């Protein structure tokens, strides 16, 4: 369990608030890794880190909830879904999802 929590966490900042997904929250930056794990809220999360850089994050929504994910990069990100493309910035990225929707989050350089 501790190994998985080093790769992915989905915790509320305070009791009663919605969970925020974090990828590689305590993973050593010098270790390469990839995972596919289920997060709270019914999100299947896939991601990879290589040479200390998160390459991408993919979210599959199983319940159609609002997704909240800590931005793993500085600056803007692109969220590309089947019917949506968004550019978001900030520490927490928030976007609507639909059941079965797949969303790819990439760093906007």
Chimera marker file (.cmm) of the C-alpha trace (Angstrom):
<marker_set name="trace">
<marker id="1" x="0.000" y="0.000" z="0.000" r="1" g="1" b="0" radius="0.5"/>
<marker id="2" x="2.804" y="2.473" z="0.804" r="1" g="1" b="0" radius="0.5"/>
<marker id="3" x="4.356" y="1.770" z="-2.598" r="1" g="1" b="0" radius="0.5"/>
<marker id="4" x="1.099" y="2.699" z="-4.358" r="1" g="1" b="0" radius="0.5"/>
<marker id="5" x="0.700" y="5.855" z="-2.278" r="1" g="1" b="0" radius="0.5"/>
<marker id="6" x="4.147" y="7.005" z="-3.417" r="1" g="1" b="0" radius="0.5"/>
<marker id="7" x="2.809" y="6.801" z="-6.995" r="1" g="1" b="0" radius="0.5"/>
<marker id="8" x="-0.753" y="8.093" z="-6.547" r="1" g="1" b="0" radius="0.5"/>
<marker id="9" x="-2.789" y="9.765" z="-3.819" r="1" g="1" b="0" radius="0.5"/>
<marker id="10" x="-6.351" y="11.077" z="-3.831" r="1" g="1" b="0" radius="0.5"/>
<marker id="11" x="-7.007" y="12.897" z="-0.585" r="1" g="1" b="0" radius="0.5"/>
<marker id="12" x="-9.216" y="15.723" z="0.652" r="1" g="1" b="0" radius="0.5"/>
<marker id="13" x="-7.323" y="18.833" z="1.743" r="1" g="1" b="0" radius="0.5"/>
<marker id="14" x="-9.800" y="19.146" z="4.657" r="1" g="1" b="0" radius="0.5"/>
<marker id="15" x="-12.648" y="16.968" z="5.959" r="1" g="1" b="0" radius="0.5"/>
<marker id="16" x="-15.777" y="17.270" z="3.846" r="1" g="1" b="0" radius="0.5"/>
<marker id="17" x="-13.958" y="18.633" z="0.775" r="1" g="1" b="0" radius="0.5"/>
<marker id="18" x="-13.543" y="16.804" z="-2.515" r="1" g="1" b="0" radius="0.5"/>
<marker id="19" x="-10.469" y="14.678" z="-3.130" r="1" g="1" b="0" radius="0.5"/>
<marker id="20" x="-7.541" y="15.961" z="-5.164" r="1" g="1" b="0" radius="0.5"/>
<marker id="21" x="-5.512" y="13.457" z="-7.188" r="1" g="1" b="0" radius="0.5"/>
<marker id="22" x="-1.711" y="13.696" z="-6.961" r="1" g="1" b="0" radius="0.5"/>
<marker id="23" x="0.647" y="11.738" z="-9.214" r="1" g="1" b="0" radius="0.5"/>
<marker id="24" x="4.106" y="10.782" z="-7.920" r="1" g="1" b="0" radius="0.5"/>
<marker id="25" x="3.609" y="12.803" z="-4.691" r="1" g="1" b="0" radius="0.5"/>
<marker id="26" x="6.558" y="11.233" z="-2.847" r="1" g="1" b="0" radius="0.5"/>
<marker id="27" x="8.261" y="9.290" z="-5.622" r="1" g="1" b="0" radius="0.5"/>
<marker id="28" x="12.048" y="9.819" z="-5.881" r="1" g="1" b="0" radius="0.5"/>
<marker id="29" x="12.653" y="12.115" z="-8.865" r="1" g="1" b="0" radius="0.5"/>
<marker id="30" x="15.621" y="10.026" z="-10.043" r="1" g="1" b="0" radius="0.5"/>
<marker id="31" x="13.539" y="6.839" z="-10.393" r="1" g="1" b="0" radius="0.5"/>
<marker id="32" x="11.610" y="6.154" z="-13.598" r="1" g="1" b="0" radius="0.5"/>
<marker id="33" x="8.164" y="4.607" z="-13.148" r="1" g="1" b="0" radius="0.5"/>
<marker id="34" x="4.772" y="4.102" z="-14.743" r="1" g="1" b="0" radius="0.5"/>
<marker id="35" x="1.467" y="3.073" z="-13.185" r="1" g="1" b="0" radius="0.5"/>
<marker id="36" x="-2.241" y="2.495" z="-13.759" r="1" g="1" b="0" radius="0.5"/>
<marker id="37" x="-4.192" y="2.787" z="-10.502" r="1" g="1" b="0" radius="0.5"/>
<marker id="38" x="-7.721" y="3.583" z="-9.343" r="1" g="1" b="0" radius="0.5"/>
<marker id="39" x="-8.233" y="6.861" z="-7.461" r="1" g="1" b="0" radius="0.5"/>
<marker id="40" x="-11.172" y="7.966" z="-5.319" r="1" g="1" b="0" radius="0.5"/>
<marker id="41" x="-14.092" y="9.350" z="-7.267" r="1" g="1" b="0" radius="0.5"/>
<marker id="42" x="-13.969" y="6.491" z="-9.769" r="1" g="1" b="0" radius="0.5"/>
<marker id="43" x="-10.962" y="7.687" z="-11.765" r="1" g="1" b="0" radius="0.5"/>
<marker id="44" x="-8.557" y="5.229" z="-13.368" r="1" g="1" b="0" radius="0.5"/>
<marker id="45" x="-5.244" y="7.100" z="-13.544" r="1" g="1" b="0" radius="0.5"/>
<marker id="46" x="-2.299" y="6.211" z="-15.785" r="1" g="1" b="0" radius="0.5"/>
<marker id="47" x="0.957" y="8.148" z="-15.717" r="1" g="1" b="0" radius="0.5"/>
<marker id="48" x="4.695" y="7.902" z="-16.327" r="1" g="1" b="0" radius="0.5"/>
<marker id="49" x="7.713" y="9.723" z="-14.925" r="1" g="1" b="0" radius="0.5"/>
<marker id="50" x="11.076" y="9.585" z="-16.667" r="1" g="1" b="0" radius="0.5"/>
<marker id="51" x="14.286" y="11.447" z="-15.835" r="1" g="1" b="0" radius="0.5"/>
<marker id="52" x="12.402" y="13.364" z="-13.134" r="1" g="1" b="0" radius="0.5"/>
<marker id="53" x="9.690" y="14.624" z="-15.508" r="1" g="1" b="0" radius="0.5"/>
<marker id="54" x="6.055" y="13.558" z="-15.523" r="1" g="1" b="0" radius="0.5"/>
<marker id="55" x="5.435" y="12.764" z="-19.193" r="1" g="1" b="0" radius="0.5"/>
<marker id="56" x="1.627" y="12.614" z="-19.137" r="1" g="1" b="0" radius="0.5"/>
<marker id="57" x="-1.407" y="11.816" z="-17.023" r="1" g="1" b="0" radius="0.5"/>
<marker id="58" x="-4.421" y="9.952" z="-18.396" r="1" g="1" b="0" radius="0.5"/>
<marker id="59" x="-7.729" y="9.904" z="-16.555" r="1" g="1" b="0" radius="0.5"/>
<marker id="60" x="-10.589" y="7.534" z="-17.293" r="1" g="1" b="0" radius="0.5"/>
<marker id="61" x="-13.783" y="8.576" z="-15.537" r="1" g="1" b="0" radius="0.5"/>
<marker id="62" x="-15.916" y="5.668" z="-14.405" r="1" g="1" b="0" radius="0.5"/>
<marker id="63" x="-18.566" y="7.731" z="-12.577" r="1" g="1" b="0" radius="0.5"/>
<marker id="64" x="-18.656" y="11.051" z="-14.461" r="1" g="1" b="0" radius="0.5"/>
<marker id="65" x="-17.556" y="13.153" z="-11.492" r="1" g="1" b="0" radius="0.5"/>
<marker id="66" x="-15.646" y="16.447" z="-11.538" r="1" g="1" b="0" radius="0.5"/>
<marker id="67" x="-11.924" y="15.659" z="-11.665" r="1" g="1" b="0" radius="0.5"/>
<marker id="68" x="-9.535" y="17.599" z="-9.441" r="1" g="1" b="0" radius="0.5"/>
<marker id="69" x="-5.853" y="16.901" z="-9.952" r="1" g="1" b="0" radius="0.5"/>
<marker id="70" x="-2.792" y="18.633" z="-8.583" r="1" g="1" b="0" radius="0.5"/>
<marker id="71" x="-0.884" y="20.154" z="-11.495" r="1" g="1" b="0" radius="0.5"/>
<marker id="72" x="2.317" y="18.059" z="-11.814" r="1" g="1" b="0" radius="0.5"/>
<marker id="73" x="4.038" y="20.803" z="-13.860" r="1" g="1" b="0" radius="0.5"/>
<marker id="74" x="4.690" y="24.511" z="-13.485" r="1" g="1" b="0" radius="0.5"/>
<marker id="75" x="2.417" y="26.570" z="-15.700" r="1" g="1" b="0" radius="0.5"/>
<marker id="76" x="-0.291" y="25.638" z="-18.160" r="1" g="1" b="0" radius="0.5"/>
<marker id="77" x="-1.578" y="22.189" z="-19.098" r="1" g="1" b="0" radius="0.5"/>
<marker id="78" x="-3.695" y="20.909" z="-21.955" r="1" g="1" b="0" radius="0.5"/>
<marker id="79" x="-6.512" y="18.509" z="-21.186" r="1" g="1" b="0" radius="0.5"/>
<marker id="80" x="-7.577" y="16.624" z="-24.285" r="1" g="1" b="0" radius="0.5"/>
<marker id="81" x="-10.769" y="14.575" z="-24.145" r="1" g="1" b="0" radius="0.5"/>
<marker id="82" x="-12.882" y="12.928" z="-26.791" r="1" g="1" b="0" radius="0.5"/>
<marker id="83" x="-15.039" y="16.048" z="-27.174" r="1" g="1" b="0" radius="0.5"/>
<marker id="84" x="-13.049" y="18.636" z="-25.242" r="1" g="1" b="0" radius="0.5"/>
<marker id="85" x="-9.728" y="20.440" z="-25.284" r="1" g="1" b="0" radius="0.5"/>
<marker id="86" x="-8.994" y="22.766" z="-22.385" r="1" g="1" b="0" radius="0.5"/>
<marker id="87" x="-6.012" y="24.806" z="-21.307" r="1" g="1" b="0" radius="0.5"/>
<marker id="88" x="-5.844" y="25.081" z="-17.526" r="1" g="1" b="0" radius="0.5"/>
<marker id="89" x="-3.380" y="26.648" z="-15.106" r="1" g="1" b="0" radius="0.5"/>
<marker id="90" x="-2.960" y="26.733" z="-11.350" r="1" g="1" b="0" radius="0.5"/>
<marker id="91" x="-2.019" y="24.334" z="-8.606" r="1" g="1" b="0" radius="0.5"/>
<marker id="92" x="-5.245" y="22.313" z="-8.908" r="1" g="1" b="0" radius="0.5"/>
<marker id="93" x="-6.712" y="21.517" z="-12.317" r="1" g="1" b="0" radius="0.5"/>
<marker id="94" x="-10.504" y="21.056" z="-12.222" r="1" g="1" b="0" radius="0.5"/>
<marker id="95" x="-12.607" y="19.787" z="-15.125" r="1" g="1" b="0" radius="0.5"/>
<marker id="96" x="-15.941" y="18.084" z="-15.793" r="1" g="1" b="0" radius="0.5"/>
<marker id="97" x="-15.956" y="14.467" z="-16.954" r="1" g="1" b="0" radius="0.5"/>
<marker id="98" x="-18.568" y="12.055" z="-18.238" r="1" g="1" b="0" radius="0.5"/>
<marker id="99" x="-18.981" y="8.322" z="-17.600" r="1" g="1" b="0" radius="0.5"/>
<marker id="100" x="-16.443" y="6.417" z="-19.682" r="1" g="1" b="0" radius="0.5"/>
<marker id="101" x="-14.671" y="9.618" z="-20.733" r="1" g="1" b="0" radius="0.5"/>
<marker id="102" x="-10.911" y="9.521" z="-21.266" r="1" g="1" b="0" radius="0.5"/>
<marker id="103" x="-8.758" y="12.603" z="-20.759" r="1" g="1" b="0" radius="0.5"/>
<marker id="104" x="-5.057" y="13.098" z="-21.440" r="1" g="1" b="0" radius="0.5"/>
<marker id="105" x="-3.246" y="15.837" z="-19.524" r="1" g="1" b="0" radius="0.5"/>
<marker id="106" x="0.008" y="17.125" z="-20.946" r="1" g="1" b="0" radius="0.5"/>
<marker id="107" x="2.358" y="19.977" z="-20.110" r="1" g="1" b="0" radius="0.5"/>
<marker id="108" x="1.866" y="23.068" z="-22.245" r="1" g="1" b="0" radius="0.5"/>
<marker id="109" x="5.371" y="24.311" z="-22.973" r="1" g="1" b="0" radius="0.5"/>
<link id1="1" id2="2" r="1" g="1" b="0" radius="0.2"/>
<link id1="2" id2="3" r="1" g="1" b="0" radius="0.2"/>
<link id1="3" id2="4" r="1" g="1" b="0" radius="0.2"/>
<link id1="4" id2="5" r="1" g="1" b="0" radius="0.2"/>
<link id1="5" id2="6" r="1" g="1" b="0" radius="0.2"/>
<link id1="6" id2="7" r="1" g="1" b="0" radius="0.2"/>
<link id1="7" id2="8" r="1" g="1" b="0" radius="0.2"/>
<link id1="8" id2="9" r="1" g="1" b="0" radius="0.2"/>
<link id1="9" id2="10" r="1" g="1" b="0" radius="0.2"/>
<link id1="10" id2="11" r="1" g="1" b="0" radius="0.2"/>
<link id1="11" id2="12" r="1" g="1" b="0" radius="0.2"/>
<link id1="12" id2="13" r="1" g="1" b="0" radius="0.2"/>
<link id1="13" id2="14" r="1" g="1" b="0" radius="0.2"/>
<link id1="14" id2="15" r="1" g="1" b="0" radius="0.2"/>
<link id1="15" id2="16" r="1" g="1" b="0" radius="0.2"/>
<link id1="16" id2="17" r="1" g="1" b="0" radius="0.2"/>
<link id1="17" id2="18" r="1" g="1" b="0" radius="0.2"/>
<link id1="18" id2="19" r="1" g="1" b="0" radius="0.2"/>
<link id1="19" id2="20" r="1" g="1" b="0" radius="0.2"/>
<link id1="20" id2="21" r="1" g="1" b="0" radius="0.2"/>
<link id1="21" id2="22" r="1" g="1" b="0" radius="0.2"/>
<link id1="22" id2="23" r="1" g="1" b="0" radius="0.2"/>
<link id1="23" id2="24" r="1" g="1" b="0" radius="0.2"/>
<link id1="24" id2="25" r="1" g="1" b="0" radius="0.2"/>
<link id1="25" id2="26" r="1" g="1" b="0" radius="0.2"/>
<link id1="26" id2="27" r="1" g="1" b="0" radius="0.2"/>
<link id1="27" id2="28" r="1" g="1" b="0" radius="0.2"/>
<link id1="28" id2="29" r="1" g="1" b="0" radius="0.2"/>
<link id1="29" id2="30" r="1" g="1" b="0" radius="0.2"/>
<link id1="30" id2="31" r="1" g="1" b="0" radius="0.2"/>
<link id1="31" id2="32" r="1" g="1" b="0" radius="0.2"/>
<link id1="32" id2="33" r="1" g="1" b="0" radius="0.2"/>
<link id1="33" id2="34" r="1" g="1" b="0" radius="0.2"/>
<link id1="34" id2="35" r="1" g="1" b="0" radius="0.2"/>
<link id1="35" id2="36" r="1" g="1" b="0" radius="0.2"/>
<link id1="36" id2="37" r="1" g="1" b="0" radius="0.2"/>
<link id1="37" id2="38" r="1" g="1" b="0" radius="0.2"/>
<link id1="38" id2="39" r="1" g="1" b="0" radius="0.2"/>
<link id1="39" id2="40" r="1" g="1" b="0" radius="0.2"/>
<link id1="40" id2="41" r="1" g="1" b="0" radius="0.2"/>
<link id1="41" id2="42" r="1" g="1" b="0" radius="0.2"/>
<link id1="42" id2="43" r="1" g="1" b="0" radius="0.2"/>
<link id1="43" id2="44" r="1" g="1" b="0" radius="0.2"/>
<link id1="44" id2="45" r="1" g="1" b="0" radius="0.2"/>
<link id1="45" id2="46" r="1" g="1" b="0" radius="0.2"/>
<link id1="46" id2="47" r="1" g="1" b="0" radius="0.2"/>
<link id1="47" id2="48" r="1" g="1" b="0" radius="0.2"/>
<link id1="48" id2="49" r="1" g="1" b="0" radius="0.2"/>
<link id1="49" id2="50" r="1" g="1" b="0" radius="0.2"/>
<link id1="50" id2="51" r="1" g="1" b="0" radius="0.2"/>
<link id1="51" id2="52" r="1" g="1" b="0" radius="0.2"/>
<link id1="52" id2="53" r="1" g="1" b="0" radius="0.2"/>
<link id1="53" id2="54" r="1" g="1" b="0" radius="0.2"/>
<link id1="54" id2="55" r="1" g="1" b="0" radius="0.2"/>
<link id1="55" id2="56" r="1" g="1" b="0" radius="0.2"/>
<link id1="56" id2="57" r="1" g="1" b="0" radius="0.2"/>
<link id1="57" id2="58" r="1" g="1" b="0" radius="0.2"/>
<link id1="58" id2="59" r="1" g="1" b="0" radius="0.2"/>
<link id1="59" id2="60" r="1" g="1" b="0" radius="0.2"/>
<link id1="60" id2="61" r="1" g="1" b="0" radius="0.2"/>
<link id1="61" id2="62" r="1" g="1" b="0" radius="0.2"/>
<link id1="62" id2="63" r="1" g="1" b="0" radius="0.2"/>
<link id1="63" id2="64" r="1" g="1" b="0" radius="0.2"/>
<link id1="64" id2="65" r="1" g="1" b="0" radius="0.2"/>
<link id1="65" id2="66" r="1" g="1" b="0" radius="0.2"/>
<link id1="66" id2="67" r="1" g="1" b="0" radius="0.2"/>
<link id1="67" id2="68" r="1" g="1" b="0" radius="0.2"/>
<link id1="68" id2="69" r="1" g="1" b="0" radius="0.2"/>
<link id1="69" id2="70" r="1" g="1" b="0" radius="0.2"/>
<link id1="70" id2="71" r="1" g="1" b="0" radius="0.2"/>
<link id1="71" id2="72" r="1" g="1" b="0" radius="0.2"/>
<link id1="72" id2="73" r="1" g="1" b="0" radius="0.2"/>
<link id1="73" id2="74" r="1" g="1" b="0" radius="0.2"/>
<link id1="74" id2="75" r="1" g="1" b="0" radius="0.2"/>
<link id1="75" id2="76" r="1" g="1" b="0" radius="0.2"/>
<link id1="76" id2="77" r="1" g="1" b="0" radius="0.2"/>
<link id1="77" id2="78" r="1" g="1" b="0" radius="0.2"/>
<link id1="78" id2="79" r="1" g="1" b="0" radius="0.2"/>
<link id1="79" id2="80" r="1" g="1" b="0" radius="0.2"/>
<link id1="80" id2="81" r="1" g="1" b="0" radius="0.2"/>
<link id1="81" id2="82" r="1" g="1" b="0" radius="0.2"/>
<link id1="82" id2="83" r="1" g="1" b="0" radius="0.2"/>
<link id1="83" id2="84" r="1" g="1" b="0" radius="0.2"/>
<link id1="84" id2="85" r="1" g="1" b="0" radius="0.2"/>
<link id1="85" id2="86" r="1" g="1" b="0" radius="0.2"/>
<link id1="86" id2="87" r="1" g="1" b="0" radius="0.2"/>
<link id1="87" id2="88" r="1" g="1" b="0" radius="0.2"/>
<link id1="88" id2="89" r="1" g="1" b="0" radius="0.2"/>
<link id1="89" id2="90" r="1" g="1" b="0" radius="0.2"/>
<link id1="90" id2="91" r="1" g="1" b="0" radius="0.2"/>
<link id1="91" id2="92" r="1" g="1" b="0" radius="0.2"/>
<link id1="92" id2="93" r="1" g="1" b="0" radius="0.2"/>
<link id1="93" id2="94" r="1" g="1" b="0" radius="0.2"/>
<link id1="94" id2="95" r="1" g="1" b="0" radius="0.2"/>
<link id1="95" id2="96" r="1" g="1" b="0" radius="0.2"/>
<link id1="96" id2="97" r="1" g="1" b="0" radius="0.2"/>
<link id1="97" id2="98" r="1" g="1" b="0" radius="0.2"/>
<link id1="98" id2="99" r="1" g="1" b="0" radius="0.2"/>
<link id1="99" id2="100" r="1" g="1" b="0" radius="0.2"/>
<link id1="100" id2="101" r="1" g="1" b="0" radius="0.2"/>
<link id1="101" id2="102" r="1" g="1" b="0" radius="0.2"/>
<link id1="102" id2="103" r="1" g="1" b="0" radius="0.2"/>
<link id1="103" id2="104" r="1" g="1" b="0" radius="0.2"/>
<link id1="104" id2="105" r="1" g="1" b="0" radius="0.2"/>
<link id1="105" id2="106" r="1" g="1" b="0" radius="0.2"/>
<link id1="106" id2="107" r="1" g="1" b="0" radius="0.2"/>
<link id1="107" id2="108" r="1" g="1" b="0" radius="0.2"/>
<link id1="108" id2="109" r="1" g="1" b="0" radius="0.2"/>
</marker_set>
